């Protein structure tokens, strides 16, 4: 999945293995960055096409992102490649791969 280039932005480093992070954040590793006084959380090429969350802290941005993530995959559109890729990942059984 194509990710937005965050060069020149204040990227927040996360430990995606941390049990404190929401499971969708651990699994899909959206990028978190600071934009002015706000923090943004993004999975995808840009905020319009990707899954985007925003808040006054990294935690708030990730919580907002999880809400948008859940909304987006609840009723994925066939012409939404990001939701399709996520749904495919979530429905693939490890037995199908191994």
Jmol script that loads the backbone (N, CA, C; Angstrom):
load data "model"
ATOM      1  N   UNK A   1       0.847  -1.175   0.000  1.00  0.00           N
ATOM      2  CA  UNK A   1       0.000   0.000   0.000  1.00  0.00           C
ATOM      3  C   UNK A   1       0.895   1.242   0.000  1.00  0.00           C
ATOM      4  N   UNK A   2       0.578   2.156  -0.872  1.00  0.00           N
ATOM      5  CA  UNK A   2       1.353   3.387  -0.956  1.00  0.00           C
ATOM      6  C   UNK A   2       1.096   4.249   0.270  1.00  0.00           C
ATOM      7  N   UNK A   3       2.174   4.762   0.850  1.00  0.00           N
ATOM      8  CA  UNK A   3       2.089   5.647   2.005  1.00  0.00           C
ATOM      9  C   UNK A   3       2.525   7.053   1.607  1.00  0.00           C
ATOM     10  N   UNK A   4       1.935   8.048   2.248  1.00  0.00           N
ATOM     11  CA  UNK A   4       2.292   9.427   2.004  1.00  0.00           C
ATOM     12  C   UNK A   4       3.747   9.674   2.400  1.00  0.00           C
ATOM     13  N   UNK A   5       4.439  10.457   1.614  1.00  0.00           N
ATOM     14  CA  UNK A   5       5.807  10.850   1.931  1.00  0.00           C
ATOM     15  C   UNK A   5       5.758  11.913   3.024  1.00  0.00           C
ATOM     16  N   UNK A   6       6.342  11.617   4.159  1.00  0.00           N
ATOM     17  CA  UNK A   6       6.309  12.537   5.301  1.00  0.00           C
ATOM     18  C   UNK A   6       7.610  13.306   5.462  1.00  0.00           C
ATOM     19  N   UNK A   7       8.421  13.320   4.422  1.00  0.00           N
ATOM     20  CA  UNK A   7       9.689  14.041   4.481  1.00  0.00           C
ATOM     21  C   UNK A   7       9.431  15.511   4.818  1.00  0.00           C
ATOM     22  N   UNK A   8      10.162  16.010   5.796  1.00  0.00           N
ATOM     23  CA  UNK A   8      10.020  17.394   6.211  1.00  0.00           C
ATOM     24  C   UNK A   8       8.960  17.617   7.279  1.00  0.00           C
ATOM     25  N   UNK A   9       8.198  16.577   7.609  1.00  0.00           N
ATOM     26  CA  UNK A   9       7.184  16.696   8.664  1.00  0.00           C
ATOM     27  C   UNK A   9       7.737  16.147   9.974  1.00  0.00           C
ATOM     28  N   UNK A  10       7.138  16.552  11.071  1.00  0.00           N
ATOM     29  CA  UNK A  10       7.548  16.113  12.396  1.00  0.00           C
ATOM     30  C   UNK A  10       6.896  14.757  12.689  1.00  0.00           C
ATOM     31  N   UNK A  11       7.570  13.683  12.306  1.00  0.00           N
ATOM     32  CA  UNK A  11       7.039  12.325  12.453  1.00  0.00           C
ATOM     33  C   UNK A  11       7.187  11.872  13.900  1.00  0.00           C
ATOM     34  N   UNK A  12       6.146  11.251  14.420  1.00  0.00           N
ATOM     35  CA  UNK A  12       6.156  10.696  15.770  1.00  0.00           C
ATOM     36  C   UNK A  12       6.588   9.237  15.663  1.00  0.00           C
ATOM     37  N   UNK A  13       7.663   8.906  16.330  1.00  0.00           N
ATOM     38  CA  UNK A  13       8.147   7.527  16.323  1.00  0.00           C
ATOM     39  C   UNK A  13       7.298   6.694  17.284  1.00  0.00           C
ATOM     40  N   UNK A  14       6.815   5.564  16.803  1.00  0.00           N
ATOM     41  CA  UNK A  14       5.995   4.676  17.619  1.00  0.00           C
ATOM     42  C   UNK A  14       6.627   3.301  17.693  1.00  0.00           C
ATOM     43  N   UNK A  15       6.417   2.631  18.814  1.00  0.00           N
ATOM     44  CA  UNK A  15       6.781   1.229  18.941  1.00  0.00           C
ATOM     45  C   UNK A  15       5.518   0.441  18.607  1.00  0.00           C
ATOM     46  N   UNK A  16       5.421  -0.011  17.370  1.00  0.00           N
ATOM     47  CA  UNK A  16       4.209  -0.694  16.912  1.00  0.00           C
ATOM     48  C   UNK A  16       4.015  -2.055  17.572  1.00  0.00           C
ATOM     49  N   UNK A  17       4.971  -2.494  18.354  1.00  0.00           N
ATOM     50  CA  UNK A  17       4.835  -3.749  19.091  1.00  0.00           C
ATOM     51  C   UNK A  17       4.208  -3.523  20.473  1.00  0.00           C
ATOM     52  N   UNK A  18       4.047  -2.273  20.868  1.00  0.00           N
ATOM     53  CA  UNK A  18       3.539  -1.951  22.196  1.00  0.00           C
ATOM     54  C   UNK A  18       2.085  -2.389  22.365  1.00  0.00           C
ATOM     55  N   UNK A  19       1.825  -3.104  23.452  1.00  0.00           N
ATOM     56  CA  UNK A  19       0.460  -3.543  23.750  1.00  0.00           C
ATOM     57  C   UNK A  19      -0.447  -2.366  24.095  1.00  0.00           C
ATOM     58  N   UNK A  20       0.134  -1.194  24.358  1.00  0.00           N
ATOM     59  CA  UNK A  20      -0.669  -0.014  24.671  1.00  0.00           C
ATOM     60  C   UNK A  20      -1.362   0.570  23.438  1.00  0.00           C
ATOM     61  N   UNK A  21      -0.872   0.223  22.257  1.00  0.00           N
ATOM     62  CA  UNK A  21      -1.476   0.743  21.030  1.00  0.00           C
ATOM     63  C   UNK A  21      -2.704  -0.088  20.660  1.00  0.00           C
ATOM     64  N   UNK A  22      -3.708   0.550  20.052  1.00  0.00           N
ATOM     65  CA  UNK A  22      -4.868  -0.214  19.576  1.00  0.00           C
ATOM     66  C   UNK A  22      -4.437  -1.253  18.538  1.00  0.00           C
ATOM     67  N   UNK A  23      -5.115  -2.373  18.516  1.00  0.00           N
ATOM     68  CA  UNK A  23      -4.745  -3.469  17.613  1.00  0.00           C
ATOM     69  C   UNK A  23      -4.671  -3.036  16.151  1.00  0.00           C
ATOM     70  N   UNK A  24      -5.625  -2.270  15.619  1.00  0.00           N
ATOM     71  CA  UNK A  24      -5.486  -1.853  14.212  1.00  0.00           C
ATOM     72  C   UNK A  24      -4.224  -1.024  13.962  1.00  0.00           C
ATOM     73  N   UNK A  25      -3.801  -0.243  14.934  1.00  0.00           N
ATOM     74  CA  UNK A  25      -2.569   0.538  14.786  1.00  0.00           C
ATOM     75  C   UNK A  25      -1.368  -0.401  14.772  1.00  0.00           C
ATOM     76  N   UNK A  26      -1.356  -1.383  15.668  1.00  0.00           N
ATOM     77  CA  UNK A  26      -0.252  -2.356  15.691  1.00  0.00           C
ATOM     78  C   UNK A  26      -0.200  -3.153  14.386  1.00  0.00           C
ATOM     79  N   UNK A  27      -1.366  -3.546  13.883  1.00  0.00           N
ATOM     80  CA  UNK A  27      -1.421  -4.396  12.696  1.00  0.00           C
ATOM     81  C   UNK A  27      -1.091  -3.654  11.404  1.00  0.00           C
ATOM     82  N   UNK A  28      -1.592  -2.424  11.255  1.00  0.00           N
ATOM     83  CA  UNK A  28      -1.473  -1.727   9.970  1.00  0.00           C
ATOM     84  C   UNK A  28      -0.466  -0.579   9.971  1.00  0.00           C
ATOM     85  N   UNK A  29       0.039  -0.219  11.129  1.00  0.00           N
ATOM     86  CA  UNK A  29       1.133   0.754  11.271  1.00  0.00           C
ATOM     87  C   UNK A  29       0.913   2.066  10.505  1.00  0.00           C
ATOM     88  N   UNK A  30      -0.170   2.771  10.803  1.00  0.00           N
ATOM     89  CA  UNK A  30      -0.342   4.081  10.169  1.00  0.00           C
ATOM     90  C   UNK A  30       0.751   5.032  10.646  1.00  0.00           C
ATOM     91  N   UNK A  31       1.033   6.015   9.838  1.00  0.00           N
ATOM     92  CA  UNK A  31       2.046   7.006  10.183  1.00  0.00           C
ATOM     93  C   UNK A  31       1.421   8.081  11.050  1.00  0.00           C
ATOM     94  N   UNK A  32       2.154   8.533  12.059  1.00  0.00           N
ATOM     95  CA  UNK A  32       1.692   9.598  12.948  1.00  0.00           C
ATOM     96  C   UNK A  32       2.672  10.757  12.823  1.00  0.00           C
ATOM     97  N   UNK A  33       2.127  11.947  12.657  1.00  0.00           N
ATOM     98  CA  UNK A  33       2.974  13.130  12.527  1.00  0.00           C
ATOM     99  C   UNK A  33       2.267  14.344  13.116  1.00  0.00           C
ATOM    100  N   UNK A  34       3.060  15.349  13.438  1.00  0.00           N
ATOM    101  CA  UNK A  34       2.528  16.582  14.001  1.00  0.00           C
ATOM    102  C   UNK A  34       2.363  17.595  12.874  1.00  0.00           C
ATOM    103  N   UNK A  35       1.214  18.267  12.878  1.00  0.00           N
ATOM    104  CA  UNK A  35       0.927  19.313  11.903  1.00  0.00           C
ATOM    105  C   UNK A  35       0.420  20.524  12.684  1.00  0.00           C
ATOM    106  N   UNK A  36       1.302  21.461  12.958  1.00  0.00           N
ATOM    107  CA  UNK A  36       0.943  22.604  13.791  1.00  0.00           C
ATOM    108  C   UNK A  36       0.684  22.144  15.208  1.00  0.00           C
ATOM    109  N   UNK A  37      -0.494  22.491  15.748  1.00  0.00           N
ATOM    110  CA  UNK A  37      -0.862  22.087  17.103  1.00  0.00           C
ATOM    111  C   UNK A  37      -1.559  20.731  17.148  1.00  0.00           C
ATOM    112  N   UNK A  38      -1.799  20.143  15.990  1.00  0.00           N
ATOM    113  CA  UNK A  38      -2.523  18.871  15.910  1.00  0.00           C
ATOM    114  C   UNK A  38      -1.580  17.726  15.554  1.00  0.00           C
ATOM    115  N   UNK A  39      -2.034  16.540  15.876  1.00  0.00           N
ATOM    116  CA  UNK A  39      -1.346  15.330  15.465  1.00  0.00           C
ATOM    117  C   UNK A  39      -2.248  14.599  14.486  1.00  0.00           C
ATOM    118  N   UNK A  40      -1.629  13.974  13.493  1.00  0.00           N
ATOM    119  CA  UNK A  40      -2.368  13.281  12.449  1.00  0.00           C
ATOM    120  C   UNK A  40      -1.901  11.840  12.377  1.00  0.00           C
ATOM    121  N   UNK A  41      -2.825  10.970  12.017  1.00  0.00           N
ATOM    122  CA  UNK A  41      -2.550   9.547  11.882  1.00  0.00           C
ATOM    123  C   UNK A  41      -3.090   9.147  10.509  1.00  0.00           C
ATOM    124  N   UNK A  42      -2.241   8.560   9.673  1.00  0.00           N
ATOM    125  CA  UNK A  42      -2.614   8.304   8.283  1.00  0.00           C
ATOM    126  C   UNK A  42      -2.119   6.957   7.799  1.00  0.00           C
ATOM    127  N   UNK A  43      -2.996   6.238   7.142  1.00  0.00           N
ATOM    128  CA  UNK A  43      -2.645   5.036   6.396  1.00  0.00           C
ATOM    129  C   UNK A  43      -3.095   5.285   4.966  1.00  0.00           C
ATOM    130  N   UNK A  44      -2.143   5.411   4.073  1.00  0.00           N
ATOM    131  CA  UNK A  44      -2.480   5.639   2.673  1.00  0.00           C
ATOM    132  C   UNK A  44      -1.689   6.770   2.069  1.00  0.00           C
ATOM    133  N   UNK A  45      -1.995   7.092   0.811  1.00  0.00           N
ATOM    134  CA  UNK A  45      -1.188   8.052   0.067  1.00  0.00           C
ATOM    135  C   UNK A  45      -1.414   9.513   0.451  1.00  0.00           C
ATOM    136  N   UNK A  46      -2.580   9.826   0.999  1.00  0.00           N
ATOM    137  CA  UNK A  46      -2.884  11.191   1.421  1.00  0.00           C
ATOM    138  C   UNK A  46      -4.136  11.164   2.299  1.00  0.00           C
ATOM    139  N   UNK A  47      -4.430  12.259   3.017  1.00  0.00           N
ATOM    140  CA  UNK A  47      -5.585  12.261   3.926  1.00  0.00           C
ATOM    141  C   UNK A  47      -6.930  12.052   3.219  1.00  0.00           C
ATOM    142  N   UNK A  48      -7.045  12.433   1.965  1.00  0.00           N
ATOM    143  CA  UNK A  48      -8.323  12.281   1.267  1.00  0.00           C
ATOM    144  C   UNK A  48      -8.573  10.828   0.851  1.00  0.00           C
ATOM    145  N   UNK A  49      -7.569  10.161   0.321  1.00  0.00           N
ATOM    146  CA  UNK A  49      -7.750   8.791  -0.154  1.00  0.00           C
ATOM    147  C   UNK A  49      -7.504   7.759   0.938  1.00  0.00           C
ATOM    148  N   UNK A  50      -6.663   8.104   1.896  1.00  0.00           N
ATOM    149  CA  UNK A  50      -6.299   7.158   2.942  1.00  0.00           C
ATOM    150  C   UNK A  50      -7.278   7.177   4.101  1.00  0.00           C
ATOM    151  N   UNK A  51      -6.898   6.475   5.139  1.00  0.00           N
ATOM    152  CA  UNK A  51      -7.654   6.496   6.395  1.00  0.00           C
ATOM    153  C   UNK A  51      -6.920   7.468   7.292  1.00  0.00           C
ATOM    154  N   UNK A  52      -7.635   8.486   7.757  1.00  0.00           N
ATOM    155  CA  UNK A  52      -7.017   9.633   8.411  1.00  0.00           C
ATOM    156  C   UNK A  52      -7.697   9.918   9.738  1.00  0.00           C
ATOM    157  N   UNK A  53      -6.903  10.211  10.762  1.00  0.00           N
ATOM    158  CA  UNK A  53      -7.413  10.644  12.058  1.00  0.00           C
ATOM    159  C   UNK A  53      -6.598  11.811  12.545  1.00  0.00           C
ATOM    160  N   UNK A  54      -7.186  12.605  13.404  1.00  0.00           N
ATOM    161  CA  UNK A  54      -6.518  13.818  13.872  1.00  0.00           C
ATOM    162  C   UNK A  54      -6.912  14.056  15.335  1.00  0.00           C
ATOM    163  N   UNK A  55      -6.022  14.695  16.095  1.00  0.00           N
ATOM    164  CA  UNK A  55      -6.329  15.014  17.478  1.00  0.00           C
ATOM    165  C   UNK A  55      -5.253  15.868  18.102  1.00  0.00           C
ATOM    166  N   UNK A  56      -5.477  16.294  19.353  1.00  0.00           N
ATOM    167  CA  UNK A  56      -4.517  17.169  20.033  1.00  0.00           C
ATOM    168  C   UNK A  56      -3.290  16.442  20.574  1.00  0.00           C
ATOM    169  N   UNK A  57      -3.275  15.122  20.479  1.00  0.00           N
ATOM    170  CA  UNK A  57      -2.134  14.320  20.937  1.00  0.00           C
ATOM    171  C   UNK A  57      -2.004  13.111  20.014  1.00  0.00           C
ATOM    172  N   UNK A  58      -0.854  12.444  20.022  1.00  0.00           N
ATOM    173  CA  UNK A  58      -0.735  11.230  19.214  1.00  0.00           C
ATOM    174  C   UNK A  58      -1.791  10.182  19.579  1.00  0.00           C
ATOM    175  N   UNK A  59      -2.060  10.024  20.870  1.00  0.00           N
ATOM    176  CA  UNK A  59      -3.060   9.044  21.302  1.00  0.00           C
ATOM    177  C   UNK A  59      -4.442   9.407  20.776  1.00  0.00           C
ATOM    178  N   UNK A  60      -4.808  10.681  20.864  1.00  0.00           N
ATOM    179  CA  UNK A  60      -6.117  11.122  20.360  1.00  0.00           C
ATOM    180  C   UNK A  60      -6.208  10.935  18.851  1.00  0.00           C
ATOM    181  N   UNK A  61      -5.126  11.210  18.138  1.00  0.00           N
ATOM    182  CA  UNK A  61      -5.120  11.030  16.676  1.00  0.00           C
ATOM    183  C   UNK A  61      -5.294   9.555  16.325  1.00  0.00           C
ATOM    184  N   UNK A  62      -4.622   8.670  17.062  1.00  0.00           N
ATOM    185  CA  UNK A  62      -4.768   7.234  16.799  1.00  0.00           C
ATOM    186  C   UNK A  62      -6.173   6.752  17.126  1.00  0.00           C
ATOM    187  N   UNK A  63      -6.772   7.260  18.203  1.00  0.00           N
ATOM    188  CA  UNK A  63      -8.143   6.877  18.552  1.00  0.00           C
ATOM    189  C   UNK A  63      -9.122   7.323  17.465  1.00  0.00           C
ATOM    190  N   UNK A  64      -8.931   8.545  16.961  1.00  0.00           N
ATOM    191  CA  UNK A  64      -9.774   9.043  15.869  1.00  0.00           C
ATOM    192  C   UNK A  64      -9.567   8.189  14.620  1.00  0.00           C
ATOM    193  N   UNK A  65      -8.324   7.837  14.353  1.00  0.00           N
ATOM    194  CA  UNK A  65      -8.002   7.002  13.202  1.00  0.00           C
ATOM    195  C   UNK A  65      -8.688   5.638  13.296  1.00  0.00           C
ATOM    196  N   UNK A  66      -8.670   5.023  14.473  1.00  0.00           N
ATOM    197  CA  UNK A  66      -9.301   3.713  14.654  1.00  0.00           C
ATOM    198  C   UNK A  66     -10.803   3.802  14.346  1.00  0.00           C
ATOM    199  N   UNK A  67     -11.445   4.886  14.763  1.00  0.00           N
ATOM    200  CA  UNK A  67     -12.859   5.069  14.443  1.00  0.00           C
ATOM    201  C   UNK A  67     -13.096   5.138  12.942  1.00  0.00           C
ATOM    202  N   UNK A  68     -12.263   5.910  12.237  1.00  0.00           N
ATOM    203  CA  UNK A  68     -12.382   6.011  10.778  1.00  0.00           C
ATOM    204  C   UNK A  68     -12.024   4.687  10.104  1.00  0.00           C
ATOM    205  N   UNK A  69     -11.036   3.988  10.637  1.00  0.00           N
ATOM    206  CA  UNK A  69     -10.645   2.668  10.137  1.00  0.00           C
ATOM    207  C   UNK A  69     -11.842   1.716  10.208  1.00  0.00           C
ATOM    208  N   UNK A  70     -12.475   1.650  11.382  1.00  0.00           N
ATOM    209  CA  UNK A  70     -13.613   0.747  11.559  1.00  0.00           C
ATOM    210  C   UNK A  70     -14.773   1.116  10.637  1.00  0.00           C
ATOM    211  N   UNK A  71     -15.051   2.416  10.485  1.00  0.00           N
ATOM    212  CA  UNK A  71     -16.117   2.853   9.577  1.00  0.00           C
ATOM    213  C   UNK A  71     -15.813   2.442   8.142  1.00  0.00           C
ATOM    214  N   UNK A  72     -14.575   2.599   7.750  1.00  0.00           N
ATOM    215  CA  UNK A  72     -14.174   2.352   6.363  1.00  0.00           C
ATOM    216  C   UNK A  72     -14.265   0.879   6.000  1.00  0.00           C
ATOM    217  N   UNK A  73     -13.914  -0.004   6.934  1.00  0.00           N
ATOM    218  CA  UNK A  73     -13.941  -1.429   6.603  1.00  0.00           C
ATOM    219  C   UNK A  73     -15.283  -2.077   6.897  1.00  0.00           C
ATOM    220  N   UNK A  74     -16.140  -1.363   7.596  1.00  0.00           N
ATOM    221  CA  UNK A  74     -17.465  -1.919   7.917  1.00  0.00           C
ATOM    222  C   UNK A  74     -18.269  -2.179   6.652  1.00  0.00           C
ATOM    223  N   UNK A  75     -18.244  -1.248   5.730  1.00  0.00           N
ATOM    224  CA  UNK A  75     -18.958  -1.371   4.457  1.00  0.00           C
ATOM    225  C   UNK A  75     -18.021  -0.924   3.335  1.00  0.00           C
ATOM    226  N   UNK A  76     -17.022  -1.756   3.010  1.00  0.00           N
ATOM    227  CA  UNK A  76     -16.041  -1.336   2.001  1.00  0.00           C
ATOM    228  C   UNK A  76     -16.665  -1.225   0.609  1.00  0.00           C
ATOM    229  N   UNK A  77     -16.274  -0.204  -0.088  1.00  0.00           N
ATOM    230  CA  UNK A  77     -16.714  -0.005  -1.464  1.00  0.00           C
ATOM    231  C   UNK A  77     -15.788  -0.791  -2.383  1.00  0.00           C
ATOM    232  N   UNK A  78     -16.318  -1.414  -3.436  1.00  0.00           N
ATOM    233  CA  UNK A  78     -15.453  -2.168  -4.344  1.00  0.00           C
ATOM    234  C   UNK A  78     -14.404  -1.293  -5.032  1.00  0.00           C
ATOM    235  N   UNK A  79     -14.647   0.021  -5.111  1.00  0.00           N
ATOM    236  CA  UNK A  79     -13.675   0.905  -5.745  1.00  0.00           C
ATOM    237  C   UNK A  79     -12.796   1.622  -4.721  1.00  0.00           C
ATOM    238  N   UNK A  80     -12.669   1.033  -3.534  1.00  0.00           N
ATOM    239  CA  UNK A  80     -11.819   1.574  -2.474  1.00  0.00           C
ATOM    240  C   UNK A  80     -10.663   0.601  -2.248  1.00  0.00           C
ATOM    241  N   UNK A  81      -9.521   0.819  -2.919  1.00  0.00           N
ATOM    242  CA  UNK A  81      -8.431  -0.160  -2.823  1.00  0.00           C
ATOM    243  C   UNK A  81      -7.862  -0.320  -1.421  1.00  0.00           C
ATOM    244  N   UNK A  82      -7.885   0.729  -0.623  1.00  0.00           N
ATOM    245  CA  UNK A  82      -7.340   0.619   0.732  1.00  0.00           C
ATOM    246  C   UNK A  82      -8.230  -0.270   1.589  1.00  0.00           C
ATOM    247  N   UNK A  83      -9.530  -0.025   1.576  1.00  0.00           N
ATOM    248  CA  UNK A  83     -10.454  -0.861   2.348  1.00  0.00           C
ATOM    249  C   UNK A  83     -10.428  -2.301   1.848  1.00  0.00           C
ATOM    250  N   UNK A  84     -10.334  -2.480   0.544  1.00  0.00           N
ATOM    251  CA  UNK A  84     -10.280  -3.832  -0.026  1.00  0.00           C
ATOM    252  C   UNK A  84      -9.042  -4.570   0.448  1.00  0.00           C
ATOM    253  N   UNK A  85      -7.897  -3.898   0.423  1.00  0.00           N
ATOM    254  CA  UNK A  85      -6.652  -4.527   0.872  1.00  0.00           C
ATOM    255  C   UNK A  85      -6.726  -4.895   2.352  1.00  0.00           C
ATOM    256  N   UNK A  86      -7.283  -4.007   3.163  1.00  0.00           N
ATOM    257  CA  UNK A  86      -7.411  -4.280   4.598  1.00  0.00           C
ATOM    258  C   UNK A  86      -8.353  -5.451   4.831  1.00  0.00           C
ATOM    259  N   UNK A  87      -9.501  -5.448   4.168  1.00  0.00           N
ATOM    260  CA  UNK A  87     -10.473  -6.537   4.343  1.00  0.00           C
ATOM    261  C   UNK A  87      -9.886  -7.865   3.880  1.00  0.00           C
ATOM    262  N   UNK A  88      -9.141  -7.853   2.778  1.00  0.00           N
ATOM    263  CA  UNK A  88      -8.484  -9.078   2.317  1.00  0.00           C
ATOM    264  C   UNK A  88      -7.514  -9.591   3.376  1.00  0.00           C
ATOM    265  N   UNK A  89      -6.741  -8.688   3.950  1.00  0.00           N
ATOM    266  CA  UNK A  89      -5.791  -9.065   4.990  1.00  0.00           C
ATOM    267  C   UNK A  89      -6.524  -9.658   6.200  1.00  0.00           C
ATOM    268  N   UNK A  90      -7.602  -9.005   6.607  1.00  0.00           N
ATOM    269  CA  UNK A  90      -8.326  -9.443   7.803  1.00  0.00           C
ATOM    270  C   UNK A  90      -9.043 -10.774   7.603  1.00  0.00           C
ATOM    271  N   UNK A  91      -9.410 -11.096   6.373  1.00  0.00           N
ATOM    272  CA  UNK A  91     -10.154 -12.331   6.128  1.00  0.00           C
ATOM    273  C   UNK A  91      -9.273 -13.481   5.668  1.00  0.00           C
ATOM    274  N   UNK A  92      -8.002 -13.198   5.394  1.00  0.00           N
ATOM    275  CA  UNK A  92      -7.097 -14.277   4.975  1.00  0.00           C
ATOM    276  C   UNK A  92      -6.723 -15.112   6.176  1.00  0.00           C
ATOM    277  N   UNK A  93      -6.963 -16.380   6.056  1.00  0.00           N
ATOM    278  CA  UNK A  93      -6.624 -17.331   7.106  1.00  0.00           C
ATOM    279  C   UNK A  93      -5.161 -17.716   6.944  1.00  0.00           C
ATOM    280  N   UNK A  94      -4.432 -17.779   8.040  1.00  0.00           N
ATOM    281  CA  UNK A  94      -3.012 -18.145   7.974  1.00  0.00           C
ATOM    282  C   UNK A  94      -2.834 -19.510   7.311  1.00  0.00           C
ATOM    283  N   UNK A  95      -3.818 -20.388   7.437  1.00  0.00           N
ATOM    284  CA  UNK A  95      -3.733 -21.704   6.788  1.00  0.00           C
ATOM    285  C   UNK A  95      -3.743 -21.548   5.274  1.00  0.00           C
ATOM    286  N   UNK A  96      -4.394 -20.475   4.770  1.00  0.00           N
ATOM    287  CA  UNK A  96      -4.417 -20.240   3.325  1.00  0.00           C
ATOM    288  C   UNK A  96      -3.044 -19.838   2.808  1.00  0.00           C
ATOM    289  N   UNK A  97      -2.254 -19.212   3.659  1.00  0.00           N
ATOM    290  CA  UNK A  97      -0.944 -18.701   3.256  1.00  0.00           C
ATOM    291  C   UNK A  97       0.133 -19.756   3.467  1.00  0.00           C
ATOM    292  N   UNK A  98       0.093 -20.429   4.562  1.00  0.00           N
ATOM    293  CA  UNK A  98       1.143 -21.392   4.901  1.00  0.00           C
ATOM    294  C   UNK A  98       0.723 -22.726   4.436  1.00  0.00           C
TER     295      UNK A  98
END
end "model"
wireframe off; spacefill off
backbone 0.3
color backbone group
